[in-house]
Amino acid sequence: MDKSYNSGSRVSVRIMGRSYTLSSDNSREYTVMLAEELNKGVSELLRSERSLGVLDAAILFALNSLDESKRSTQLAENLRLQMGEYLNDASRERQRAESLKRENAGLKKRLLELDKSLRSRQGVDAEPSQKKAPEASSEELREVPGKAPETSSKSRSEPGQRGRAR
């Protein structure tokens, strides 16, 4: 429930059959809700442990409530720290991404410059002499690079086949 702050309001509540008038900066509804939660918690302890008196049950309920509050506070602090780390990581990664984008743009620009320079040089070399690469013959096209051209089977000798009949 949301805490609404009113300056020093007085609220009457009943806790375990006794009336209390409390002064609180919280809203009346919030203070009543707390008193109801206290009544419920102490009553449950009294039902589960019949040997407890009201004071003992109230003390146990208070200890349990403090423990829960401390654990919640610690959890919230851990979450804040973790969020801070995530935000720092995200910021570093965003900076890294921006740096990589700038590097990429620079490399693209350099690539265009090199491509333009290469095209310019090729155009200068090819234009004056108008040299063309000779066209390959059909026999040259059939040859596999790095492999000797095939000859007829009669004249070819294979390793380990010297002087043997086929």
C-alpha positions in Angstrom: 0.0 0.0 0.0 1.3 3.5 -0.9 2.4 5.6 2.0 0.8 9.1 2.0 2.4 11.5 4.4 0.3 13.7 6.5 2.0 15.9 9.1 1.6 14.4 12.6 -1.9 12.9 12.3 -3.3 10.9 15.3 -4.7 7.5 14.7 -6.5 5.2 17.1 -6.0 1.4 16.5 -6.7 -1.8 18.4 -3.8 -4.3 18.7 -4.5 -7.6 20.4 -7.6 -6.2 22.1 -5.9 -3.1 23.5 -6.5 0.5 22.2 -3.6 2.7 21.1 -3.6 6.3 19.9 -0.6 6.7 17.6 0.9 9.9 16.2 2.1 9.3 12.6 3.2 11.1 9.5 1.6 8.3 7.6 -2.0 8.3 6.4 -4.7 6.9 8.7 -5.3 4.0 6.2 -1.7 3.0 6.2 -1.4 3.0 10.0 -4.6 1.0 10.3 -3.3 -1.5 7.7 -0.1 -1.9 9.8 -2.1 -2.5 13.0 -4.2 -5.1 11.2 -1.1 -6.9 9.8 0.4 -6.9 13.4 -2.8 -8.4 14.8 -2.9 -11.1 12.1 0.8 -12.0 12.6 0.6 -12.2 16.4 -2.7 -14.2 16.2 -1.1 -16.7 13.8 1.9 -17.2 16.2 -0.4 -17.7 19.2 -2.4 -20.3 17.2 0.7 -22.2 16.1 2.5 -22.1 19.4 -0.1 -22.4 22.2 2.6 -22.0 24.9 3.4 -18.4 23.8 1.9 -15.4 25.6 0.9 -12.3 23.7 4.1 -10.5 24.6 6.3 -13.4 23.4 4.3 -13.7 20.2 4.6 -9.9 19.6 8.4 -10.1 20.1 8.7 -13.0 17.7 6.5 -11.2 15.2 8.7 -8.1 15.6 11.9 -10.1 15.1 10.5 -11.8 12.0 9.3 -8.4 10.6 12.8 -6.9 11.2 14.5 -9.8 9.6 12.2 -9.5 6.5 12.8 -5.8 6.4 16.6 -6.1 6.6 16.6 -8.8 4.0 14.5 -6.7 1.7 16.7 -3.7 2.3 19.8 -5.7 1.5 18.2 -7.2 -1.6 17.2 -3.7 -2.8 20.7 -2.5 -2.3 22.1 -5.5 -4.2 19.7 -4.8 -7.0 20.8 -1.1 -7.1 24.4 -2.1 -7.3 23.7 -4.7 -10.0 21.7 -2.1 -12.0 24.6 0.3 -11.6 27.0 -2.3 -13.0 24.6 -3.1 -15.9 24.3 0.6 -16.7 28.1 1.0 -16.7 28.5 -2.1 -18.9 25.8 -0.8 -21.3 27.5 2.6 -21.4 30.9 1.0 -22.2 29.3 -1.2 -24.8 27.5 1.8 -26.4 30.8 3.7 -26.5 32.5 0.7 -28.0 29.8 0.3 -30.6 30.1 4.0 -31.5 33.9 3.6 -31.8 33.4 0.6 -34.1 30.9 2.5 -36.2 33.4 5.3 -36.6 36.2 2.8 -37.4 33.9 1.1 -39.9 33.0 4.4 -41.6 36.8 5.3 -41.8 37.6 1.9 -43.3 34.8 2.2 -45.9 36.1 5.6 -46.8 39.6 4.2 -47.1 38.3 1.3 -49.2 36.6 3.7 -51.6 39.8 5.8 -51.9 41.9 2.6 -52.6 39.3 1.4 -55.1 39.3 4.8 -56.9 43.1 4.8 -56.9 43.3 1.3 -58.3 40.8 2.0 -61.0 42.7 5.2 -61.9 46.0 3.2 -62.2 44.4 0.5 -64.2 42.9 3.0 -66.5 46.3 4.7 -67.0 48.1 1.4 -67.7 45.5 0.0 -70.0 44.8 3.1 -72.1 48.1 4.0 -73.7 49.0 0.6 -75.0 45.5 -0.8 -75.3 46.9 -4.2 -74.4 44.5 -7.0 -74.0 45.2 -10.3 -72.4 45.6 -13.1 -75.0 42.6 -15.4 -75.2 43.2 -19.0 -74.1 42.9 -21.8 -76.6 40.3 -24.5 -76.1 43.1 -26.9 -75.2 44.5 -24.5 -72.6 41.0 -24.2 -71.1 40.8 -28.0 -70.7 44.0 -28.2 -68.7 43.8 -28.1 -65.0 46.2 -25.7 -63.3 49.1 -27.6 -61.6 48.4 -30.8 -63.5 50.3 -31.9 -66.6 48.3 -32.1 -69.7 46.9 -35.5 -70.5 48.5 -37.5 -73.3 47.3 -40.7 -75.0 47.4 -43.8 -72.8 49.9 -45.6 -75.1 52.7 -43.1 -74.6 52.0 -42.4 -70.9 53.8 -44.5 -68.3 52.7 -44.4 -64.7 55.1 -44.7 -61.8 55.5 -48.3 -60.7 54.3 -49.5 -64.1 57.6 -49.4 -65.9 58.1 -52.3 -68.2 54.9 -54.2 -67.2 52.2 -55.2 -69.5 48.8 -53.9 -68.9 
